[in-house]
Amino acid sequence: MQAVIRPVFLVMRCCVCLFTQSLQCSPSKMAAGESNSRSSCLNLSNSGALGNLPPSNSAHSSPASNGGVVVAAGGMNRGAGNANPRTGPENGGGGAESAVRSTPSAHNPPRQSVCPSGATSGAASNMTATPSSSSSTSSSSSASSDASAAVASLPSSPASVLVYREPVYNWQATKSTVKERFAFLFNNEVLSDVHFLVGKGMGVQRIPAHRFALAVGSAVFDAMFNGGMATTSTEIELPDVEPAAFLALLKFLYSDEVQIGPETVMTTLYSAKKYAVPALEAHCVEFLKKNLRADNAFMLLTQARLFDEPQLASLCLENIDKNTADALAAEGFTDVDLDTLVAVLERDTLGLREVRLFGAAVRWAEAEAQRQQLQPTPENKRRVLGKALSLIRFPLMTIEEFAAGPAQSGILTDREVVSLFLHFTVNPKPHVEFIDRPRCCLRGKECSITRFSQVESRWGYSGTSDRIRFSVNRRIFVVGFGLYGSIHGPTDYQVNIQIIHTDSNTVLGQNDTGFSCDGTASTFRVMFKEPVEILPSVNYIACATLKGPDSHYGTKGMRKVTHEAPATGTKTCFTFCYAAGNNNGTSVEDGQIPEVIFYT
């Protein structure tokens, strides 16, 4: 009996001595979860092969705090054959997961044993190897297979001292909040019950995760693990997801922390949408909003349309409206798809002359022809432009701009070139297949004021301009006039409209065009090709020269007309005065130019 008790007593005494020594050596009494695992006070100068263990096969190493200290001397290698060489949770072995689940309660603390030479190695199967204290690398909680191989290969010299590291006991006690505890589990083998193989080819990463944590944060993961067709696999392949983006997604699900940057924001947005995490999606969109610039507006617009982000797409389009020239000059412009190009050319608010928009469209067509492995001939450029070509508003160009550029490009057919030249030079203007509605690079609601209270008949024209002087109390942009039409039924008029700076007699904006009227007393819109900026308290002259039959005219005119914005209550006050010189009889009280159309 004594022969049995004595060795057991010696083992217990060694265990108590080691445990006491470890408490004396650590001021914090080696609290579980402490990150500085290299503070062990044991002499590890002869740590043997474990001091140079190869890295774990796990995709990521868990923190160094995942281990307690266990020392084995001498003949520990003799029992190594009993250790389970694979201890990861997916193999049901004695790895981090099983060890943590089986930890004793606070009333029954864990056993940290010193195994003398010849001791059995049953405990070895639940131990994980750790580097020596001189190593700065954190130990992986899935490194038990490496540890088993290392133990089996050690010499039986009684002088060798081996260090084993068990999974952290009571790590939960060092985390005061649920957020901290879940954050600790992020990308950690501890308690993990599923692994994701993320990426393609040589870039695949094996990432540990926890079904419960994922199901709590994502309806897609919930259906994947708990739905009617839930997977039972412990390894799930995600070849369409970037590892960095998937880790950013998991980081958010485990800790609410957002880790995105310019290189990962789009792939993270894709992951957030794929796994239905709208909060992370909103963070990605907000990041893109803050980093939206003219040189990346087209690229982000393409992505916003691809990911169905209408708010981001709207912001990109507004940025392109404000900075059209810079956006079209950016490298990313020629890389957009045809639908994105069409979405931009359809807009009435682009701030660029039409001839430059045509030049940008030709650059895009050259790049697209190259992508489709086509020769950049005029025919192929027209082919790849497709419906985008019809959105170029050739009638808004001057005849000189059209003749020098589009007419000689070969992209337009001969019939289209002839009809456009006729549109520029004859009256009545023939129908053309291209939009002649002016673009206005202004946002907001269009406004207009009417300066007459009553409409009468007849007002004649003999080549003289109708003119009226005006000023405003705040900065606005005039985009056109409303004019009266014929008293003889439907008629076409040829008209030239201008805004002239009174003091310098400079023409600030003009358009030589035409309009059709229906014979009623209504006004008919005639627009400038570009908005004309009007500054407060400066005198301007509105001028219209009509060629056509007698028209209606306005009477009982007002000297001051105020427009109040319904939404904001902002008031824009126009003051009208007589324009000296030949004005065809138009004055404050009577005449033409009854309406001014503008934006604030």
Secondary structure, 3 states (H helix, E strand, C coil): CHHHHHHHHHHHHHHHHHHHHHHHHCCCCCCCCCCCHHHCCCCCCCCHHHHHCCCCCCCCCCCHHHCCCEEEECHHHHHHHHCCCCCCHHHCCCCHHHHHHCCCCCCCCCCCCEECCCCCCHHHHHCEECCCCCCCCCCCCCCHHHHHHHHHCCCCCCCCEEEEECCCCCHHHHCCCHHHHHHHHCCCCCCCCEEEEECCHHHCEEEEECHHHHHHHCHHHHHHHHCCCCCCCCEEEECCCCHHHHHHHHHHHHHCCCCCCCCCHHHHHHHHHHCCCHHHHHHHHHHHHHCCCHHHHHHHHHHHHHCCCHHHHHHHHHHHHHCHHHHHHCHHHHHCCHHHHHHHHCCCCCCCCHHHHHHHHHHHHHHHHHHCCCCCCHHHHHHHHHHHHHHCCHHHCCHHHHHHCHHHHCCCCHHHHHHHHHHHHCCCCCCCCCCCCCCCCCCCCCEEEECEEEEEEEECCCCCCEEEEEEECCCEEEEEEEEECECCCCEEEEEEEEEEECCCCEEEEEEEEEEEECCCCCEEEEEEEEEEEECCCCCEEEEEEEECCCEEEEEEECCEEEEECCCCCCEEEEEEECCCCCCCCCCCCCECCCEEEEEC
